[in-house]
Amino acid sequence: MNINFEIIPKYIKSEYFIINLIINDLLKNKNLLYTFDELNIPELKGSHFLFLERFIKKEFSYSFKEEAGVFMPIESFSLKDSHIEFSLTKIFKEAILEQNSLRVLDLKYILKFEESFSKYFYYNFVINTENEKNIVIPLEELKKILGLKEYERFYDFELNILKKLKKEIDLKTNYLLEYNKIKSGEFKNNKVIAIEFFINTKRSKAKLEETNELMSILATHIKDFKMCYDLLYNSLNYIDFNELKSSIQYILKNHNKESSIEDELKIFIENKSKLSQYEKIDSFYASCLNPLKFQNFLYKKLTQMVNLEVLNTNVSSTKFLKVLYFAKEGEQLFFEDGPITIAIKYSKKAESFFEIYKKI
């Protein structure tokens, strides 16, 4: 998508500080009320008021697809008792909260950039990256896209552009940037002709590290490495890492020999996926050696957490007892009772693990 965004006239450093403070507080649903010290407002012709007046008159100009326009971010400000309160325009507020078409501008990131070339790079290559991306860009084409005419020496270009670009993307966005230099030959002194960029979302990088850690636990117990890796990586979208790690350790410890680790893991994750629309309200270990005694215990526990009216009679029925009586060592069970679902990792040798979920 070809996106353009400009501030007219350009913000100075102190104005960038103020607008980013306002954005952060808007996202946290805080009041936009500040003292002069908090904003560190400089004077314009000896007046703080004149500085603020100039600040709120600056315009945001944009264009993308077939849409273009100009708007003011700040509608007004008021001074009272040494405090400054800002009112935002509706269009700006909705853009930051991603409630209108201007969400594509990603202003919560773009307005943090100190360098124009960071904005050009973000809009051309980073924006809308879902997980990861790698691209190769010829050096001269890259300079043109970033609006640069100087830096004949690659050393200067790397020092003043590439390293600053990486720092801004890493620190001020939800992405991480790495790059490799591609040379015209294999010798050290060959000319750099292109740059290969690697772009990852911060969550994607964390997921890779978490998946690798989980695979290190499973590696000697599985045969289908790729299937397990993909399964774990995708499951981290809806299962907490520590919960998944604990569950894997439990599966390995209480493995049902009649099925493979891969199958048990797949069943567990598929059932967890179904439970993504549920809220976990309790979890505990308990012995099931006496199913009837446990059934009474569980029924009393449930009645303390939810109204009896929302429960069916399933937990107190022979249907639930049959589930426990015929369960196999290490088997994962899911039992529904109206809006309640009970997840069970069954064990005869040790205590079984129970999780109770309620539909949201």
Secondary structure, 3 states (H helix, E strand, C coil): CCEEEEEECCCCHHHHHHHHHHHHHHHCCCCCEEEHHHHCCCCECCEHHHHHHHHHCCEEEEEECCEEEEECCEEEEEEECCEEEEEECHHHHHHHCCCCHHHHHCHHHHCCCCCHHHHHHHHHHHCCCCCEEEEEEEHHHHHHHCCCCCCCCHHHHHHHHHHHHHHHHHHHCCEEEEEEEEECCCCCCCCEEEEEEEEEEHHHHHHHHHHHHHHHHHHHHCCCHHHHHHHHHHHCCCCCHHHHHHHHHHHHHCCCCCCCHHHHHHHHHHHHHHHHHEEEEEEEEECCCCHHHHHHHHHHHHHHHCCHHHCCCCCCCHHHHHHHHCCCCCCEEEEEECCEEEEEECCCCCCEEEEEEEEC
